[in-house]
C-alpha cells in the first residue's frame, strides 16, 4: 500500500486562486450570456438566462439546506 500525500495551500496562493476563480466565472458567464443573446430572440434569451440563474441558486440552496459536502468527488447517492 502506497503512502498518501498531503499538500497545503498558503494564504497568498489561496487569495490568488480566489481572484482567478472569480475572473474565470465572470468570463464563463459573459460567454454564456453572449451566446444566448446572439442565438435567441431577446424575450427567449431573458427567460433562458433566468432559468440558468434559477438552476444555480436551487443547487446552491440544496447543498446549503442539507449540509451536504460539496467537493470534487460529490456524486449522487442512489
MMTF fields as JSON, N, C-alpha, C and O atoms, coordinates in Angstrom:
{
  "mmtfVersion": "1.0.0",
  "mmtfProducer": "UNKNOWN",
  "numBonds": 311,
  "numAtoms": 312,
  "numGroups": 78,
  "numChains": 1,
  "numModels": 1,
  "chainsPerModel": [1],
  "groupsPerChain": [78],
  "chainIdList": ["A"],
  "bondAtomList": [4, 2, 8, 6, 12, 10, 16, 14, 20, 18, 24, 22, 28, 26, 32, 30, 36, 34, 40, 38, 44, 42, 48, 46, 52, 50, 56, 54, 60, 58, 64, 62, 68, 66, 72, 70, 76, 74, 80, 78, 84, 82, 88, 86, 92, 90, 96, 94, 100, 98, 104, 102, 108, 106, 112, 110, 116, 114, 120, 118, 124, 122, 128, 126, 132, 130, 136, 134, 140, 138, 144, 142, 148, 146, 152, 150, 156, 154, 160, 158, 164, 162, 168, 166, 172, 170, 176, 174, 180, 178, 184, 182, 188, 186, 192, 190, 196, 194, 200, 198, 204, 202, 208, 206, 212, 210, 216, 214, 220, 218, 224, 222, 228, 226, 232, 230, 236, 234, 240, 238, 244, 242, 248, 246, 252, 250, 256, 254, 260, 258, 264, 262, 268, 266, 272, 270, 276, 274, 280, 278, 284, 282, 288, 286, 292, 290, 296, 294, 300, 298, 304, 302, 308, 306],
  "bondOrderList": [1, 1, 1, 1, 1, 1, 1, 1, 1, 1, 1, 1, 1, 1, 1, 1, 1, 1, 1, 1, 1, 1, 1, 1, 1, 1, 1, 1, 1, 1, 1, 1, 1, 1, 1, 1, 1, 1, 1, 1, 1, 1, 1, 1, 1, 1, 1, 1, 1, 1, 1, 1, 1, 1, 1, 1, 1, 1, 1, 1, 1, 1, 1, 1, 1, 1, 1, 1, 1, 1, 1, 1, 1, 1, 1, 1, 1],
  "groupList": [{"groupName": "UNK", "atomNameList": ["N", "CA", "C", "O"], "elementList": ["N", "C", "C", "O"], "formalChargeList": [0, 0, 0, 0], "bondAtomList": [1, 0, 2, 1, 3, 2], "bondOrderList": [1, 1, 2], "singleLetterCode": "X", "chemCompType": "L-PEPTIDE LINKING"}],
  "groupTypeList": [0, 0, 0, 0, 0, 0, 0, 0, 0, 0, 0, 0, 0, 0, 0, 0, 0, 0, 0, 0, 0, 0, 0, 0, 0, 0, 0, 0, 0, 0, 0, 0, 0, 0, 0, 0, 0, 0, 0, 0, 0, 0, 0, 0, 0, 0, 0, 0, 0, 0, 0, 0, 0, 0, 0, 0, 0, 0, 0, 0, 0, 0, 0, 0, 0, 0, 0, 0, 0, 0, 0, 0, 0, 0, 0, 0, 0, 0],
  "groupIdList": [1, 2, 3, 4, 5, 6, 7, 8, 9, 10, 11, 12, 13, 14, 15, 16, 17, 18, 19, 20, 21, 22, 23, 24, 25, 26, 27, 28, 29, 30, 31, 32, 33, 34, 35, 36, 37, 38, 39, 40, 41, 42, 43, 44, 45, 46, 47, 48, 49, 50, 51, 52, 53, 54, 55, 56, 57, 58, 59, 60, 61, 62, 63, 64, 65, 66, 67, 68, 69, 70, 71, 72, 73, 74, 75, 76, 77, 78],
  "secStructList": [7, 7, 7, 7, 7, 7, 7, 7, 7, 7, 2, 2, 2, 2, 2, 2, 2, 2, 2, 2, 2, 2, 2, 2, 2, 2, 2, 2, 2, 2, 2, 2, 2, 2, 2, 2, 2, 2, 2, 1, 7, 2, 2, 2, 2, 2, 2, 2, 2, 2, 2, 2, 2, 2, 2, 2, 2, 2, 2, 2, 2, 2, 2, 2, 2, 2, 6, 7, 7, 7, 1, 6, 6, 7, 7, 7, 7, 7],
  "xCoordList": [0.851, 0.0, 0.897, 1.856, 0.58, 1.404, 1.087, 0.055, 1.978, 1.776, 0.883, 0.963, 0.048, -0.814, -0.072, 0.678, -0.288, 0.41, -0.553, -1.708, -0.079, -0.885, -0.209, 0.988, -0.996, -0.462, -1.283, -2.478, -0.655, -1.365, -1.175, -0.2, -2.127, -2.067, -1.993, -2.837, -0.982, -0.803, -1.82, -2.53, -1.901, -2.902, -2.7, -3.68, -1.458, -1.22, -1.68, -2.336, -1.343, -1.768, -3.281, -3.909, -3.873, -5.323, -6.029, -7.055, -5.49, -6.082, -5.979, -6.912, -4.853, -4.691, -5.677, -6.247, -5.872, -6.82, -8.247, -9.013, -8.612, -9.947, -10.143, -11.2, -9.132, -9.232, -9.339, -10.181, -8.494, -8.528, -9.856, -10.393, -10.372, -11.66, -12.767, -13.623, -12.756, -13.762, -13.701, -14.735, -12.487, -12.337, -12.785, -13.407, -12.472, -12.888, -14.398, -14.971, -15.047, -16.505, -17.151, -18.143, -16.593, -17.135, -16.981, -17.893, -15.838, -15.622, -16.579, -17.126, -16.778, -17.711, -19.128, -19.818, -19.558, -20.899, -21.079, -22.134, -20.052, -20.13, -20.261, -21.015, -19.535, -19.644, -21.025, -21.592, -21.572, -22.903, -23.941, -24.795, -23.867, -24.838, -24.689, -25.685, -23.458, -23.232, -23.824, -24.433, -23.654, -24.216, -25.735, -26.352, -26.345, -27.8, -28.323, -29.344, -27.637, -28.053, -27.988, -28.869, -26.948, -26.765, -27.722, -28.201, -27.997, -28.726, -30.239, -30.914, -30.784, -32.237, -32.772, -32.03, -34.079, -34.737, -34.67, -34.559, -34.737, -34.461, -35.422, -35.007, -36.7, -37.651, -37.255, -37.302, -36.869, -36.472, -35.119, -34.874, -34.243, -32.921, -32.989, -32.286, -33.842, -34.009, -34.54, -34.059, -35.524, -36.079, -35.056, -35.009, -34.243, -33.21, -32.185, -31.775, -31.77, -30.806, -31.414, -30.732, -32.689, -33.346, -33.432, -33.265, -33.688, -33.746, -32.378, -32.29, -31.307, -29.962, -29.634, -29.088, -29.972, -29.727, -30.511, -29.988, -31.77, -32.613, -32.039, -32.05, -31.542, -30.942, -29.733, -29.564, -28.9, -27.709, -28.095, -27.531, -29.049, -29.485, -30.118, -29.898, -30.897, -31.531, -30.488, -30.611, -29.473, -28.428, -27.651, -27.42, -27.25, -26.511, -27.399, -26.931, -28.676, -29.597, -29.782, -29.869, -29.844, -29.974, -28.784, -28.95, -27.587, -26.396, -26.356, -25.916, -26.808, -26.801, -27.807, -27.483, -29.011, -30.053, -29.772, -30.047, -29.229, -28.995, -27.661, -27.429, -26.77, -25.466, -24.546, -23.558, -24.873, -24.033, -22.691, -22.61, -21.647, -20.325, -20.23, -20.661, -19.668, -19.511, -18.027, -17.331, -17.547, -16.13, -16.016, -17.026, -14.805, -14.589, -15.195, -15.468, -15.407, -15.934, -17.431, -17.976, -18.115, -19.545, -20.282, -20.128, -21.071, -21.86, -23.157, -23.206, -24.196, -25.468, -25.35, -24.613, -26.071, -26.089, -27.477, -28.377, -27.651, -28.957, -29.003, -30.025],
  "yCoordList": [-1.172, 0.0, 1.234, 1.314, 2.19, 3.391, 4.427, 4.373, 5.341, 6.439, 7.497, 7.775, 8.071, 9.161, 10.469, 10.674, 11.343, 12.617, 13.727, 13.752, 14.625, 15.75, 17.033, 17.229, 17.907, 19.197, 20.304, 20.136, 21.42, 22.562, 23.76, 23.852, 24.673, 25.902, 27.053, 27.182, 27.884, 29.026, 30.12, 30.072, 31.122, 32.178, 33.035, 33.483, 33.274, 34.099, 33.361, 33.947, 32.098, 31.303, 31.148, 31.198, 30.962, 30.839, 32.095, 32.014, 33.255, 34.522, 34.671, 35.148, 34.264, 34.322, 33.39, 33.74, 32.213, 31.273, 31.817, 31.602, 32.521, 33.118, 34.161, 34.212, 34.998, 36.03, 35.382, 35.777, 34.389, 33.705, 32.98, 32.958, 32.396, 31.708, 32.707, 32.433, 33.855, 34.883, 35.386, 35.565, 35.617, 36.064, 34.983, 35.284, 33.746, 32.642, 32.493, 32.264, 32.624, 32.53, 33.694, 33.507, 34.89, 36.049, 35.877, 36.209, 35.364, 35.133, 34.069, 34.202, 33.027, 31.974, 32.523, 32.256, 33.294, 33.854, 34.801, 34.812, 35.594, 36.52, 35.756, 36.168, 34.649, 33.845, 33.222, 33.202, 32.716, 32.114, 33.174, 32.943, 34.339, 35.393, 35.895, 36.188, 35.995, 36.411, 35.427, 35.832, 34.147, 33.129, 33.195, 33.169, 33.281, 33.323, 34.578, 34.522, 35.715, 36.966, 36.847, 37.341, 36.194, 36.043, 35.021, 35.199, 33.969, 32.824, 32.989, 32.546, 33.625, 33.663, 35.084, 36.055, 35.188, 36.483, 36.948, 36.132, 38.258, 38.772, 38.243, 38.031, 38.023, 37.52, 36.12, 35.815, 35.288, 33.92, 33.907, 33.093, 34.81, 34.89, 35.28, 34.713, 36.255, 36.673, 35.505, 35.254, 34.799, 33.655, 32.539, 31.897, 32.301, 31.267, 31.634, 30.777, 32.893, 33.324, 33.247, 32.86, 33.612, 33.487, 32.02, 31.715, 31.125, 29.698, 29.185, 28.414, 29.603, 29.191, 29.701, 28.968, 30.964, 31.545, 30.793, 30.497, 30.49, 29.764, 28.376, 27.942, 27.687, 26.365, 26.454, 25.619, 27.457, 27.621, 27.917, 27.333, 28.817, 29.175, 27.967, 27.746, 27.189, 25.997, 24.978, 24.382, 24.774, 23.807, 24.244, 23.444, 25.5, 26.011, 25.951, 25.592, 26.3, 26.233, 24.817, 24.607, 23.844, 22.445, 22.011, 21.399, 22.332, 21.957, 22.697, 22.14, 23.935, 24.715, 24.172, 24.027, 23.875, 23.397, 22.005, 21.726, 21.133, 19.754, 19.584, 18.563, 20.583, 20.473, 19.477, 19.04, 19.115, 18.172, 18.805, 19.998, 18.001, 18.483, 18.582, 17.68, 19.673, 19.88, 19.928, 20.868, 18.906, 18.858, 18.161, 17.904, 17.857, 17.262, 15.869, 15.427, 15.182, 13.817, 13.766, 12.675, 14.905, 14.926, 14.191, 14.513, 13.218, 12.479, 12.042, 11.923, 11.805, 11.384, 10.01, 9.145, 9.829, 8.534, 7.95, 8.308, 7.059, 6.441, 5.076, 4.395],
  "zCoordList": [0.0, 0.0, 0.0, 0.768, -0.862, -1.001, 0.062, 0.73, 0.192, 1.12, 0.498, -0.699, 1.314, 0.832, 0.979, 1.934, 0.03, 0.018, 0.439, 0.012, 1.263, 1.706, 1.271, 1.484, 0.655, 0.226, 0.861, 1.103, 1.128, 1.683, 0.773, 0.028, 0.85, 0.074, 1.056, 1.943, 0.895, 1.781, 1.51, 0.505, 2.409, 2.263, 1.017, 0.421, 0.611, -0.572, -1.83, -2.691, -1.934, -3.081, -3.077, -4.134, -1.905, -1.792, -2.264, -2.938, -1.918, -2.351, -3.871, -4.518, -4.431, -5.888, -6.585, -7.618, -6.019, -6.601, -6.564, -7.503, -5.485, -5.399, -6.48, -7.109, -6.706, -7.738, -9.11, -9.916, -9.386, -10.684, -10.895, -12.002, -9.834, -9.934, -10.256, -11.097, -9.596, -9.862, -11.288, -11.931, -11.793, -13.173, -14.155, -15.174, -13.851, -14.709, -14.755, -15.819, -13.593, -13.549, -14.295, -15.0, -14.143, -14.853, -16.366, -17.123, -16.804, -18.237, -18.762, -19.857, -17.988, -18.389, -18.517, -19.501, -17.515, -17.54, -18.725, -19.359, -19.022, -20.158, -21.472, -22.354, -21.611, -22.834, -22.964, -24.057, -21.873, -21.914, -22.276, -23.132, -21.625, -21.918, -23.351, -24.011, -23.832, -25.209, -26.196, -27.186, -25.943, -26.828, -26.832, -27.896, -25.653, -25.561, -26.251, -26.938, -26.08, -26.715, -28.235, -28.94, -28.735, -30.177, -30.776, -31.896, -30.048, -30.585, -30.575, -31.504, -29.53, -29.349, -29.45, -29.305, -29.702, -29.611, -28.16, -27.245, -27.957, -26.619, -25.56, -24.421, -25.898, -24.908, -24.438, -23.246, -25.378, -25.025, -24.338, -23.448, -24.753, -24.137, -22.675, -21.839, -22.365, -20.962, -20.136, -19.031, -20.666, -19.932, -19.768, -18.719, -20.779, -20.675, -19.603, -18.821, -19.56, -18.549, -17.147, -16.197, -17.013, -15.704, -15.267, -14.086, -16.2, -15.877, -15.432, -14.476, -16.115, -15.711, -14.313, -13.489, -14.051, -12.73, -11.658, -10.583, -11.963, -11.016, -10.71, -9.558, -11.73, -11.519, -10.593, -9.704, -10.8, -9.957, -8.512, -7.587, -8.314, -6.96, -6.276, -5.085, -7.014, -6.441, -6.008, -4.938, -6.819, -6.478, -5.244, -4.338, -5.205, -4.042, -2.8, -1.72, -2.949, -1.819, -1.302, -0.092, -2.203, -1.793, -0.947, 0.108, -1.42, -0.65, 0.682, 1.687, 0.696, 1.933, 2.947, 4.126, 2.497, 3.402, 3.943, 5.11, 3.111, 3.549, 4.255, 4.902, 4.137, 4.777, 4.105, 4.694, 2.86, 2.133, 1.803, 1.511, 1.85, 1.488, -0.028, -0.746, -0.502, -1.941, -2.253, -1.868, -2.955, -3.35, -4.693, -5.348, -5.104, -6.416, -6.558, -7.674, -5.456, -5.531, -5.26, -5.094, -5.208, -4.941, -6.054, -7.233, -5.676, -6.651, -5.965, -4.741, -6.751, -6.15, -5.497, -5.969, -4.431, -3.74, -3.855, -3.095, -4.796, -5.022, -4.411, -4.497]
}
